Each structure stands twice: as C-alpha cells, then as structure tokens.
Amino acid sequence: MPMLKLSIYHTTGASTIKMRVGLFISFLLIFFSAKAQDTAYDEMLKTYYKNTVPTIQPADLYKRMLRGDIMHILDTRMKKEFEVSTLPGAQHVGFLSFNVKKISDIKKDELVIVYCTIGARSESIGEKIQDKGYKNVYNLYGGIIQWVNSGYPLVNAENQKTSDVHVYSKDWGQWLKKGTAVY
C-alpha cells in the first residue's frame, strides 16, 4: 500500500509540474508575442514618422490629463473619424481642412498635443503649427491606436465613454488590440 501511495504521489506531482511548465511556457509565448507585436508597430511607425515634431507617450499624456495640466489636444483626423471617438477634451481641427486660424485662441507657449490614427497626419499638422511659432507642440506617439492599446479612455461625439475606434482603414485596424475597430 505505501508503494501505491508513493506512485500516485509521483504521478500527481509530475502532472502538477507539467501543468506549471505548460502554463509558464504559454505565458512566455503570449508575453513575447505581445512584445513582438509592439516592436512591429514601432517599426511600422518609423517608416511614417519624419521626427519633425517631438512625440509624447500615451502614459505621459494621460498623467498630464489627470493632473489637470493646461494643454490643447487637437484631433487631426477627418470629422467622421472624430465623431466615432476621440480623446477626452480634444478639439477637432481636421487634416485636409486644417487652418491655423482654428487654433488662434491658443497661446504660442501653451502645450499643444496633436494626434491622428497612427501619428503621421498629426505630425504634418504639428509641423504647420510649429511653423506659425508655437513652441510646445507634441505628436501623440502611435496615435489613437497606441492610446487605446495602452488602455486609456475615449469618448464619442456625445462625450460618452466608448470602445469604438475609427481606425481609418483595415491596414491600420490590424494594429488595434483593444477596442472595436470602425471603418
């Protein structure tokens, strides 16, 4: 009888070890897969960014929002994108329709954050704003996709929380890992 108990104990112990090793390997695969996805997104962004406007990370922007820092968040996407969802407190300025007169009430030394879907269109608008003498202009790194993937909130046209994200196209939608893609 003691041999039987010993045999069952070893089988149960081996099964527990196998299960723990399997869970650990699964965790590692998920972790490194997510890291590879982040790296792939960063590499893709490098092909679009000209680095003419400094970037701000979503976490840094969110901290500033929570502190109540004075800033102007400008959504440079098309109106139909903005109406689906936007960062809380953002002002729509558009891309093709952008005119610096839309921001004439902003002082040239105040913090200005521009963003779009991934940060390419907003970088262009950021350049235009800088060219008009604004000194404190930042582009949201990774755009609204990175913002949402980082777990930060969005609001819709009625200022209600939403998980919908207009991702411009299916090409950009592939990078959205949280939220619901809208085209």
Backbone as JSON Lines, residues from 0, in Angstrom:
{"i":0,"aa":"M","n":[0.81,-1.2,0.0],"ca":[0.0,0.0,0.0],"c":[0.86,1.26,0.0]}
{"i":1,"aa":"P","n":[1.93,1.38,0.79],"ca":[2.75,2.58,0.73],"c":[3.32,2.8,-0.66]}
{"i":2,"aa":"M","n":[3.64,1.72,-1.39],"ca":[4.18,1.87,-2.75],"c":[3.14,2.5,-3.66]}
{"i":3,"aa":"L","n":[1.89,2.1,-3.51],"ca":[0.82,2.65,-4.32],"c":[0.66,4.14,-4.07]}
{"i":4,"aa":"K","n":[0.68,4.53,-2.8],"ca":[0.57,5.95,-2.47],"c":[1.75,6.72,-3.04]}
{"i":5,"aa":"L","n":[2.92,6.16,-2.96],"ca":[4.1,6.81,-3.49],"c":[3.99,6.98,-4.99]}
{"i":6,"aa":"S","n":[3.5,5.97,-5.66],"ca":[3.33,6.03,-7.11],"c":[2.3,7.08,-7.5]}
{"i":7,"aa":"I","n":[1.19,7.14,-6.8],"ca":[0.16,8.14,-7.09],"c":[0.71,9.53,-6.81]}
{"i":8,"aa":"Y","n":[1.44,9.68,-5.73],"ca":[2.02,10.97,-5.37],"c":[2.95,11.48,-6.48]}
{"i":9,"aa":"H","n":[3.8,10.59,-6.97],"ca":[4.73,10.99,-8.03],"c":[4.0,11.35,-9.31]}
{"i":10,"aa":"T","n":[2.96,10.61,-9.66],"ca":[2.2,10.9,-10.86],"c":[1.51,12.25,-10.72]}
{"i":11,"aa":"T","n":[0.89,12.48,-9.56],"ca":[0.23,13.76,-9.33],"c":[1.26,14.88,-9.34]}
{"i":12,"aa":"G","n":[2.4,14.67,-8.71],"ca":[3.46,15.68,-8.68],"c":[3.98,15.97,-10.08]}
{"i":13,"aa":"A","n":[4.18,14.94,-10.87],"ca":[4.68,15.12,-12.24],"c":[3.64,15.86,-13.07]}
{"i":14,"aa":"S","n":[2.37,15.53,-12.88],"ca":[1.31,16.22,-13.62],"c":[1.26,17.69,-13.24]}
{"i":15,"aa":"T","n":[1.41,17.97,-11.96],"ca":[1.4,19.36,-11.49],"c":[2.58,20.12,-12.09]}
{"i":16,"aa":"I","n":[3.74,19.5,-12.09],"ca":[4.93,20.15,-12.66],"c":[4.73,20.38,-14.16]}
{"i":17,"aa":"K","n":[4.23,19.38,-14.86],"ca":[3.98,19.53,-16.31],"c":[2.99,20.66,-16.57]}
{"i":18,"aa":"M","n":[1.94,20.72,-15.75],"ca":[0.94,21.76,-15.92],"c":[1.55,23.14,-15.67]}
{"i":19,"aa":"R","n":[2.36,23.27,-14.62],"ca":[3.0,24.55,-14.32],"c":[3.98,24.95,-15.42]}
{"i":20,"aa":"V","n":[4.74,24.0,-15.91],"ca":[5.69,24.28,-17.0],"c":[4.9,24.71,-18.25]}
{"i":21,"aa":"G","n":[3.82,24.0,-18.53],"ca":[2.99,24.35,-19.68],"c":[2.4,25.74,-19.56]}
{"i":22,"aa":"L","n":[1.91,26.09,-18.38],"ca":[1.37,27.43,-18.15],"c":[2.45,28.49,-18.29]}
{"i":23,"aa":"F","n":[3.63,28.19,-17.76],"ca":[4.75,29.13,-17.85],"c":[5.15,29.35,-19.3]}
{"i":24,"aa":"I","n":[5.24,28.29,-20.07],"ca":[5.59,28.4,-21.48],"c":[4.51,29.19,-22.23]}
{"i":25,"aa":"S","n":[3.25,28.92,-21.91],"ca":[2.15,29.67,-22.54],"c":[2.26,31.15,-22.22]}
{"i":26,"aa":"F","n":[2.56,31.47,-20.96],"ca":[2.74,32.87,-20.56],"c":[3.87,33.51,-21.36]}
{"i":27,"aa":"L","n":[4.98,32.82,-21.46],"ca":[6.13,33.37,-22.2],"c":[5.78,33.61,-23.66]}
{"i":28,"aa":"L","n":[5.07,32.66,-24.27],"ca":[4.67,32.83,-25.67],"c":[3.76,34.04,-25.85]}
{"i":29,"aa":"I","n":[2.81,34.2,-24.96],"ca":[1.9,35.34,-25.04],"c":[2.66,36.64,-24.81]}
{"i":30,"aa":"F","n":[3.53,36.65,-23.79],"ca":[4.31,37.84,-23.47],"c":[5.19,38.25,-24.65]}
{"i":31,"aa":"F","n":[5.94,37.3,-25.19],"ca":[6.85,37.64,-26.28],"c":[6.11,37.92,-27.58]}
{"i":32,"aa":"S","n":[4.95,37.31,-27.76],"ca":[4.14,37.62,-28.93],"c":[3.63,39.05,-28.85]}
{"i":33,"aa":"A","n":[3.18,39.48,-27.66],"ca":[2.73,40.87,-27.47],"c":[3.88,41.83,-27.67]}
{"i":34,"aa":"K","n":[5.05,41.48,-27.15],"ca":[6.24,42.34,-27.32],"c":[6.61,42.42,-28.79]}
{"i":35,"aa":"A","n":[6.53,41.31,-29.5],"ca":[6.85,41.31,-30.94],"c":[5.86,42.19,-31.69]}
{"i":36,"aa":"Q","n":[4.58,42.15,-31.28],"ca":[3.57,43.0,-31.9],"c":[3.89,44.47,-31.66]}
{"i":37,"aa":"D","n":[4.26,44.81,-30.4],"ca":[4.63,46.18,-30.08],"c":[5.83,46.62,-30.92]}
{"i":38,"aa":"T","n":[6.82,45.75,-31.02],"ca":[8.02,46.06,-31.8],"c":[7.67,46.24,-33.27]}
{"i":39,"aa":"A","n":[6.81,45.39,-33.79],"ca":[6.39,45.52,-35.19],"c":[5.67,46.85,-35.41]}
{"i":40,"aa":"Y","n":[4.83,47.26,-34.47],"ca":[4.12,48.53,-34.59],"c":[5.12,49.69,-34.56]}
{"i":41,"aa":"D","n":[6.07,49.61,-33.63],"ca":[7.11,50.65,-33.55],"c":[7.9,50.73,-34.86]}
{"i":42,"aa":"E","n":[8.24,49.59,-35.41],"ca":[9.0,49.57,-36.67],"c":[8.17,50.16,-37.81]}
{"i":43,"aa":"M","n":[6.88,49.85,-37.84],"ca":[6.0,50.41,-38.86],"c":[5.93,51.93,-38.71]}
{"i":44,"aa":"L","n":[5.8,52.41,-37.48],"ca":[5.72,53.85,-37.25],"c":[6.98,54.56,-37.75]}
{"i":45,"aa":"K","n":[8.12,53.95,-37.58],"ca":[9.38,54.55,-38.04],"c":[9.36,54.84,-39.54]}
{"i":46,"aa":"T","n":[8.61,54.05,-40.28],"ca":[8.55,54.28,-41.74],"c":[7.67,55.47,-42.09]}
{"i":47,"aa":"Y","n":[6.82,55.91,-41.16],"ca":[5.91,57.03,-41.42],"c":[6.35,58.33,-40.75]}
{"i":48,"aa":"Y","n":[7.03,58.23,-39.62],"ca":[7.43,59.42,-38.88],"c":[8.66,60.06,-39.5]}
{"i":49,"aa":"K","n":[8.63,61.39,-39.58],"ca":[9.78,62.14,-40.08],"c":[10.59,62.72,-38.92]}
{"i":50,"aa":"N","n":[10.06,62.58,-37.71],"ca":[10.7,63.09,-36.49],"c":[10.9,64.6,-36.52]}
{"i":51,"aa":"T","n":[9.95,65.29,-37.11],"ca":[9.99,66.76,-37.17],"c":[9.25,67.39,-36.0]}
{"i":52,"aa":"V","n":[8.43,66.6,-35.33],"ca":[7.67,67.06,-34.17],"c":[7.97,66.08,-33.04]}
{"i":53,"aa":"P","n":[8.38,66.56,-31.87],"ca":[8.65,65.62,-30.78],"c":[7.39,64.85,-30.41]}
{"i":54,"aa":"T","n":[7.58,63.63,-29.93],"ca":[6.43,62.81,-29.56],"c":[6.25,62.8,-28.04]}
{"i":55,"aa":"I","n":[5.02,62.48,-27.64],"ca":[4.7,62.26,-26.24],"c":[4.05,60.89,-26.16]}
{"i":56,"aa":"Q","n":[4.46,60.11,-25.19],"ca":[3.9,58.77,-25.0],"c":[2.5,58.88,-24.39]}
{"i":57,"aa":"P","n":[1.62,57.94,-24.72],"ca":[0.28,57.97,-24.15],"c":[0.27,58.04,-22.62]}
{"i":58,"aa":"A","n":[1.15,57.3,-21.96],"ca":[1.18,57.32,-20.49],"c":[1.51,58.71,-19.96]}
{"i":59,"aa":"D","n":[2.43,59.4,-20.62],"ca":[2.8,60.75,-20.18],"c":[1.64,61.73,-20.39]}
{"i":60,"aa":"L","n":[0.96,61.62,-21.53],"ca":[-0.19,62.49,-21.78],"c":[-1.29,62.22,-20.76]}
{"i":61,"aa":"Y","n":[-1.57,60.96,-20.49],"ca":[-2.63,60.63,-19.55],"c":[-2.32,61.18,-18.15]}
{"i":62,"aa":"K","n":[-1.07,61.07,-17.73],"ca":[-0.68,61.63,-16.42],"c":[-0.94,63.13,-16.39]}
{"i":63,"aa":"R","n":[-0.59,63.81,-17.47],"ca":[-0.82,65.26,-17.54],"c":[-2.32,65.58,-17.49]}
{"i":64,"aa":"M","n":[-3.12,64.75,-18.15],"ca":[-4.57,64.95,-18.13],"c":[-5.1,64.79,-16.7]}
{"i":65,"aa":"L","n":[-4.64,63.75,-16.02],"ca":[-5.11,63.5,-14.65],"c":[-4.68,64.62,-13.7]}
{"i":66,"aa":"R","n":[-3.51,65.19,-13.93],"ca":[-3.03,66.3,-13.09],"c":[-3.77,67.59,-13.38]}
{"i":67,"aa":"G","n":[-4.45,67.64,-14.52],"ca":[-5.16,68.86,-14.9],"c":[-4.27,69.9,-15.55]}
{"i":68,"aa":"D","n":[-3.14,69.45,-16.12],"ca":[-2.25,70.38,-16.82],"c":[-3.0,71.14,-17.91]}
{"i":69,"aa":"I","n":[-2.64,72.38,-18.1],"ca":[-3.24,73.17,-19.19],"c":[-2.61,72.7,-20.49]}
{"i":70,"aa":"M","n":[-3.45,72.26,-21.39],"ca":[-2.99,71.78,-22.7],"c":[-4.14,71.82,-23.68]}
{"i":71,"aa":"H","n":[-3.78,71.73,-24.93],"ca":[-4.75,71.7,-26.02],"c":[-4.5,70.44,-26.82]}
{"i":72,"aa":"I","n":[-5.49,69.53,-26.82],"ca":[-5.37,68.27,-27.55],"c":[-6.15,68.45,-28.85]}
{"i":73,"aa":"L","n":[-5.42,68.32,-29.97],"ca":[-6.01,68.56,-31.28],"c":[-6.11,67.26,-32.08]}
{"i":74,"aa":"D","n":[-7.32,66.92,-32.45],"ca":[-7.59,65.73,-33.26],"c":[-7.5,66.15,-34.73]}
{"i":75,"aa":"T","n":[-6.54,65.59,-35.44],"ca":[-6.29,66.0,-36.82],"c":[-6.9,65.05,-37.84]}
{"i":76,"aa":"R","n":[-7.8,64.2,-37.4],"ca":[-8.44,63.24,-38.31],"c":[-9.65,63.88,-38.99]}
{"i":77,"aa":"M","n":[-10.24,63.13,-39.91],"ca":[-11.46,63.6,-40.58],"c":[-12.6,63.64,-39.57]}
{"i":78,"aa":"K","n":[-13.57,64.49,-39.85],"ca":[-14.72,64.68,-38.94],"c":[-15.41,63.34,-38.64]}
{"i":79,"aa":"K","n":[-15.58,62.49,-39.66],"ca":[-16.28,61.22,-39.42],"c":[-15.49,60.31,-38.48]}
{"i":80,"aa":"E","n":[-14.17,60.41,-38.46],"ca":[-13.35,59.65,-37.52],"c":[-13.54,60.2,-36.1]}
{"i":81,"aa":"F","n":[-13.47,61.52,-36.01],"ca":[-13.62,62.22,-34.73],"c":[-14.97,61.9,-34.09]}
{"i":82,"aa":"E","n":[-16.03,61.83,-34.89],"ca":[-17.37,61.6,-34.35],"c":[-17.54,60.2,-33.77]}
{"i":83,"aa":"V","n":[-16.74,59.24,-34.22],"ca":[-16.81,57.88,-33.66],"c":[-16.2,57.87,-32.26]}
{"i":84,"aa":"S","n":[-15.02,58.44,-32.14],"ca":[-14.37,58.51,-30.83],"c":[-13.19,59.48,-30.9]}
{"i":85,"aa":"T","n":[-12.86,59.99,-29.73],"ca":[-11.78,60.96,-29.62],"c":[-11.21,60.89,-28.2]}
{"i":86,"aa":"L","n":[-10.05,61.47,-28.02],"ca":[-9.51,61.58,-26.66],"c":[-10.37,62.58,-25.89]}
{"i":87,"aa":"P","n":[-10.59,62.34,-24.61],"ca":[-11.38,63.28,-23.82],"c":[-10.79,64.69,-23.89]}
{"i":88,"aa":"G","n":[-11.65,65.65,-24.15],"ca":[-11.24,67.05,-24.18],"c":[-10.6,67.5,-25.48]}
{"i":89,"aa":"A","n":[-10.52,66.63,-26.47],"ca":[-9.87,67.0,-27.73],"c":[-10.76,67.92,-28.56]}
{"i":90,"aa":"Q","n":[-10.1,68.76,-29.34],"ca":[-10.76,69.66,-30.28],"c":[-10.48,69.15,-31.69]}
{"i":91,"aa":"H","n":[-11.51,69.06,-32.5],"ca":[-11.32,68.62,-33.88],"c":[-10.79,69.79,-34.72]}
{"i":92,"aa":"V","n":[-9.65,69.56,-35.4],"ca":[-9.1,70.58,-36.29],"c":[-8.96,70.06,-37.72]}
{"i":93,"aa":"G","n":[-9.11,68.77,-37.9],"ca":[-9.06,68.18,-39.23],"c":[-7.66,68.08,-39.81]}
{"i":94,"aa":"F","n":[-7.6,67.5,-40.99],"ca":[-6.33,67.36,-41.68],"c":[-6.37,68.17,-42.98]}
{"i":95,"aa":"L","n":[-7.19,67.73,-43.92],"ca":[-7.31,68.45,-45.18],"c":[-7.92,69.83,-44.97]}
{"i":96,"aa":"S","n":[-8.81,69.92,-43.98],"ca":[-9.49,71.19,-43.69],"c":[-8.75,72.05,-42.67]}
{"i":97,"aa":"F","n":[-7.57,71.6,-42.22],"ca":[-6.87,72.34,-41.17],"c":[-6.47,73.74,-41.64]}
{"i":98,"aa":"N","n":[-6.7,74.7,-40.74],"ca":[-6.26,76.07,-40.94],"c":[-5.81,76.57,-39.58]}
{"i":99,"aa":"V","n":[-4.66,77.18,-39.54],"ca":[-4.1,77.63,-38.26],"c":[-5.04,78.62,-37.55]}
{"i":100,"aa":"K","n":[-5.95,79.23,-38.28],"ca":[-6.92,80.13,-37.65],"c":[-7.79,79.37,-36.64]}
{"i":101,"aa":"K","n":[-7.94,78.06,-36.83],"ca":[-8.74,77.25,-35.91],"c":[-8.16,77.22,-34.51]}
{"i":102,"aa":"I","n":[-6.87,77.55,-34.39],"ca":[-6.23,77.5,-33.07],"c":[-5.71,78.87,-32.64]}
{"i":103,"aa":"S","n":[-6.25,79.91,-33.22],"ca":[-5.74,81.26,-32.92],"c":[-5.92,81.67,-31.47]}
{"i":104,"aa":"D","n":[-6.81,80.99,-30.73],"ca":[-7.02,81.31,-29.32],"c":[-5.97,80.66,-28.41]}
{"i":105,"aa":"I","n":[-5.13,79.8,-28.98],"ca":[-4.09,79.12,-28.19],"c":[-2.84,79.99,-28.17]}
{"i":106,"aa":"K","n":[-2.32,80.22,-26.96],"ca":[-1.09,81.0,-26.83],"c":[0.08,80.18,-27.36]}
{"i":107,"aa":"K","n":[1.05,80.86,-27.94],"ca":[2.16,80.18,-28.62],"c":[3.08,79.4,-27.69]}
{"i":108,"aa":"D","n":[2.99,79.64,-26.37],"ca":[3.85,78.9,-25.44],"c":[3.09,77.8,-24.69]}
{"i":109,"aa":"E","n":[1.78,77.65,-24.98],"ca":[1.0,76.62,-24.3],"c":[1.25,75.25,-24.94]}
{"i":110,"aa":"L","n":[1.02,74.22,-24.14],"ca":[1.22,72.85,-24.59],"c":[0.14,72.45,-25.6]}
{"i":111,"aa":"V","n":[0.59,71.98,-26.76],"ca":[-0.31,71.53,-27.82],"c":[0.04,70.07,-28.15]}
{"i":112,"aa":"I","n":[-0.96,69.2,-28.09],"ca":[-0.78,67.8,-28.45],"c":[-1.62,67.54,-29.7]}
{"i":113,"aa":"V","n":[-1.0,67.01,-30.73],"ca":[-1.72,66.64,-31.95],"c":[-1.75,65.12,-32.05]}
{"i":114,"aa":"Y","n":[-2.83,64.6,-32.63],"ca":[-2.88,63.16,-32.85],"c":[-3.81,62.83,-34.0]}
{"i":115,"aa":"C","n":[-3.61,61.65,-34.55],"ca":[-4.49,61.09,-35.57],"c":[-4.56,59.59,-35.31]}
{"i":116,"aa":"T","n":[-4.7,58.79,-36.35],"ca":[-4.81,57.34,-36.16],"c":[-3.5,56.73,-35.69]}
{"i":117,"aa":"I","n":[-2.41,57.02,-36.4],"ca":[-1.1,56.46,-36.02],"c":[-0.06,57.53,-35.71]}
{"i":118,"aa":"G","n":[-0.33,58.77,-36.08],"ca":[0.61,59.85,-35.81],"c":[1.27,60.46,-37.03]}
{"i":119,"aa":"A","n":[0.92,59.99,-38.22],"ca":[1.55,60.52,-39.44],"c":[0.89,61.83,-39.87]}
{"i":120,"aa":"R","n":[-0.44,61.82,-39.98],"ca":[-1.14,63.06,-40.36],"c":[-0.93,64.14,-39.31]}
{"i":121,"aa":"S","n":[-0.99,63.73,-38.06],"ca":[-0.82,64.73,-36.99],"c":[0.58,65.33,-36.98]}
{"i":122,"aa":"E","n":[1.57,64.56,-37.39],"ca":[2.92,65.12,-37.46],"c":[2.94,66.25,-38.49]}
{"i":123,"aa":"S","n":[2.26,66.06,-39.62],"ca":[2.19,67.13,-40.64],"c":[1.51,68.38,-40.1]}
{"i":124,"aa":"I","n":[0.43,68.2,-39.36],"ca":[-0.26,69.34,-38.76],"c":[0.63,69.97,-37.69]}
{"i":125,"aa":"G","n":[1.32,69.16,-36.92],"ca":[2.25,69.67,-35.92],"c":[3.33,70.55,-36.53]}
{"i":126,"aa":"E","n":[3.81,70.17,-37.71],"ca":[4.81,70.98,-38.42],"c":[4.23,72.35,-38.78]}
{"i":127,"aa":"K","n":[2.99,72.35,-39.27],"ca":[2.35,73.62,-39.64],"c":[2.18,74.52,-38.42]}
{"i":128,"aa":"I","n":[1.83,73.91,-37.31],"ca":[1.64,74.68,-36.07],"c":[2.99,75.24,-35.6]}
{"i":129,"aa":"Q","n":[4.02,74.43,-35.65],"ca":[5.36,74.9,-35.27],"c":[5.8,76.05,-36.18]}
{"i":130,"aa":"D","n":[5.52,75.92,-37.48],"ca":[5.91,76.95,-38.45],"c":[5.26,78.3,-38.14]}
{"i":131,"aa":"K","n":[4.14,78.27,-37.42],"ca":[3.46,79.52,-37.03],"c":[3.94,80.04,-35.69]}
{"i":132,"aa":"G","n":[5.01,79.45,-35.15],"ca":[5.62,79.97,-33.94],"c":[5.23,79.31,-32.64]}
{"i":133,"aa":"Y","n":[4.44,78.25,-32.7],"ca":[4.08,77.54,-31.47],"c":[5.29,76.72,-31.03]}
{"i":134,"aa":"K","n":[5.64,76.84,-29.75],"ca":[6.91,76.29,-29.27],"c":[6.79,74.98,-28.51]}
{"i":135,"aa":"N","n":[5.6,74.61,-28.13],"ca":[5.41,73.47,-27.24],"c":[4.44,72.46,-27.86]}
{"i":136,"aa":"V","n":[4.8,71.96,-29.05],"ca":[3.93,71.08,-29.82],"c":[4.48,69.65,-29.77]}
{"i":137,"aa":"Y","n":[3.59,68.71,-29.46],"ca":[3.96,67.29,-29.39],"c":[2.97,66.45,-30.18]}
{"i":138,"aa":"N","n":[3.48,65.39,-30.78],"ca":[2.67,64.43,-31.51],"c":[2.48,63.2,-30.62]}
{"i":139,"aa":"L","n":[1.23,62.75,-30.45],"ca":[0.96,61.58,-29.63],"c":[1.54,60.34,-30.3]}
{"i":140,"aa":"Y","n":[2.52,59.73,-29.67],"ca":[3.2,58.58,-30.25],"c":[2.21,57.43,-30.49]}
{"i":141,"aa":"G","n":[2.17,56.97,-31.73],"ca":[1.31,55.85,-32.08],"c":[-0.15,56.22,-32.3]}
{"i":142,"aa":"G","n":[-0.49,57.48,-32.1],"ca":[-1.85,57.96,-32.36],"c":[-2.89,57.33,-31.45]}
{"i":143,"aa":"I","n":[-4.13,57.41,-31.93],"ca":[-5.26,56.91,-31.14],"c":[-5.17,55.39,-30.95]}
{"i":144,"aa":"I","n":[-4.54,54.69,-31.91],"ca":[-4.38,53.24,-31.77],"c":[-3.51,52.92,-30.55]}
{"i":145,"aa":"Q","n":[-2.38,53.58,-30.43],"ca":[-1.49,53.33,-29.29],"c":[-2.17,53.75,-27.99]}
{"i":146,"aa":"W","n":[-2.91,54.85,-28.03],"ca":[-3.66,55.33,-26.86],"c":[-4.61,54.25,-26.35]}
{"i":147,"aa":"V","n":[-5.41,53.7,-27.26],"ca":[-6.39,52.68,-26.88],"c":[-5.69,51.39,-26.45]}
{"i":148,"aa":"N","n":[-4.68,50.97,-27.21],"ca":[-3.95,49.75,-26.85],"c":[-3.29,49.87,-25.48]}
{"i":149,"aa":"S","n":[-3.0,51.07,-25.06],"ca":[-2.41,51.3,-23.74],"c":[-3.46,51.33,-22.63]}
{"i":150,"aa":"G","n":[-4.74,51.25,-23.02],"ca":[-5.82,51.15,-22.04],"c":[-6.43,52.47,-21.6]}
{"i":151,"aa":"Y","n":[-6.19,53.54,-22.36],"ca":[-6.71,54.86,-21.97],"c":[-8.07,55.11,-22.61]}
{"i":152,"aa":"P","n":[-8.89,55.99,-21.99],"ca":[-10.28,56.15,-22.41],"c":[-10.48,57.0,-23.65]}
{"i":153,"aa":"L","n":[-11.61,56.73,-24.29],"ca":[-12.1,57.52,-25.42],"c":[-13.52,57.94,-25.13]}
{"i":154,"aa":"V","n":[-13.95,59.01,-25.79],"ca":[-15.34,59.43,-25.73],"c":[-15.87,59.57,-27.15]}
{"i":155,"aa":"N","n":[-17.2,59.48,-27.28],"ca":[-17.81,59.66,-28.6],"c":[-18.3,61.1,-28.75]}
{"i":156,"aa":"A","n":[-19.03,61.36,-29.82],"ca":[-19.49,62.72,-30.11],"c":[-20.4,63.28,-29.01]}
{"i":157,"aa":"E","n":[-21.05,62.38,-28.25],"ca":[-21.92,62.81,-27.14],"c":[-21.15,62.87,-25.82]}
{"i":158,"aa":"N","n":[-19.83,62.76,-25.89],"ca":[-18.94,62.79,-24.72],"c":[-19.18,61.62,-23.77]}
{"i":159,"aa":"Q","n":[-19.64,60.5,-24.32],"ca":[-19.85,59.28,-23.54],"c":[-18.68,58.33,-23.8]}
{"i":160,"aa":"K","n":[-18.27,57.6,-22.77],"ca":[-17.19,56.63,-22.94],"c":[-17.56,55.64,-24.04]}
{"i":161,"aa":"T","n":[-16.56,55.28,-24.85],"ca":[-16.78,54.31,-25.91],"c":[-15.52,53.48,-26.12]}
{"i":162,"aa":"S","n":[-15.71,52.3,-26.68],"ca":[-14.56,51.47,-27.05],"c":[-14.39,51.44,-28.57]}
{"i":163,"aa":"D","n":[-15.29,52.13,-29.29],"ca":[-15.19,52.2,-30.75],"c":[-14.02,53.09,-31.15]}
{"i":164,"aa":"V","n":[-13.3,52.65,-32.17],"ca":[-12.15,53.41,-32.66],"c":[-12.21,53.43,-34.17]}
{"i":165,"aa":"H","n":[-12.34,54.62,-34.75],"ca":[-12.25,54.7,-36.22],"c":[-10.78,54.59,-36.57]}
{"i":166,"aa":"V","n":[-10.42,53.51,-37.23],"ca":[-9.01,53.21,-37.49],"c":[-8.57,53.57,-38.9]}
{"i":167,"aa":"Y","n":[-9.38,54.34,-39.61],"ca":[-9.08,54.87,-40.94],"c":[-9.19,53.81,-42.02]}
{"i":168,"aa":"S","n":[-8.51,52.68,-41.84],"ca":[-8.58,51.62,-42.85],"c":[-8.26,50.28,-42.21]}
{"i":169,"aa":"K","n":[-8.51,49.21,-42.93],"ca":[-8.2,47.87,-42.41],"c":[-6.7,47.7,-42.23]}
{"i":170,"aa":"D","n":[-5.91,48.39,-43.03],"ca":[-4.46,48.32,-42.86],"c":[-4.07,48.78,-41.46]}
{"i":171,"aa":"W","n":[-4.69,49.87,-40.99],"ca":[-4.37,50.36,-39.65],"c":[-5.12,49.56,-38.6]}
{"i":172,"aa":"G","n":[-6.28,49.06,-38.94],"ca":[-7.09,48.3,-37.98],"c":[-6.38,47.06,-37.45]}
{"i":173,"aa":"Q","n":[-5.48,46.5,-38.23],"ca":[-4.77,45.3,-37.78],"c":[-3.93,45.56,-36.52]}
{"i":174,"aa":"W","n":[-3.6,46.82,-36.26],"ca":[-2.76,47.15,-35.11],"c":[-3.57,47.37,-33.84]}
{"i":175,"aa":"L","n":[-4.89,47.49,-33.95],"ca":[-5.74,47.74,-32.79],"c":[-5.91,46.44,-32.01]}
{"i":176,"aa":"K","n":[-5.49,46.42,-30.77],"ca":[-5.56,45.22,-29.93],"c":[-6.64,45.32,-28.87]}
{"i":177,"aa":"K","n":[-7.07,46.54,-28.57],"ca":[-8.16,46.77,-27.61],"c":[-9.17,47.65,-28.32]}
{"i":178,"aa":"G","n":[-10.42,47.57,-27.9],"ca":[-11.44,48.41,-28.54],"c":[-12.02,47.7,-29.75]}
{"i":179,"aa":"T","n":[-12.97,48.39,-30.38],"ca":[-13.67,47.86,-31.54],"c":[-13.36,48.72,-32.75]}
{"i":180,"aa":"A","n":[-12.79,48.11,-33.77],"ca":[-12.42,48.85,-34.97],"c":[-13.66,49.24,-35.78]}
{"i":181,"aa":"V","n":[-13.68,50.5,-36.22],"ca":[-14.74,51.02,-37.07],"c":[-14.05,51.56,-38.31]}
{"i":182,"aa":"Y","n":[-14.65,51.31,-39.49],"ca":[-14.03,51.77,-40.73],"c":[-14.9,52.8,-41.42]}
